[in-house]
């Protein structure tokens, strides 16, 4: 019922009430799905769907000492909640997740890769989300954004290539600006 509730606060509240009645914190951490075929958690599902209210709710139901672990816990494809939120294009969920971590842990999460060597930044580029890309780059130290932009995934695709595939001209222009003239020229040669 989650997709039908998106954008409908009253429906979300009704679902929250139902969840509170029928679920406990242990169930929220339990894996759902078929192990080996993308087993995940309810928190990961909410991140993947870009549902901020559900992400906040699920995290509040977990003991405070376990929250950081839940925010970092990947699915069976090594996709973290941050990666899934970036893929959904939800800047609000991305900010919420990173807000649960300190600056060092947040930077570490931004640099992590899934099984296809896709980083959260690459996933945000793939989704065409300029706001998420800008937010992620703001969270990194001043020296590392260009290096993050130049990384390649398992299939030798860069953030620029993924942004091109998304069709977002504004995102492509932003990445080229961030790279600077020399690095941008190098990246454009890779596109050929």
PyMOL commands that set and color helices and strands:
alter all, ss='L'
color gray80, all
select helices_A, chain A and resi 2-5+9-22+25-29+42-49+52-60+64-72+81-88+91-99+103-111+120-127+130-139+145-150+159-166+169-191
alter helices_A, ss='H'
color red, helices_A
deselect
rebuild
show_as cartoon
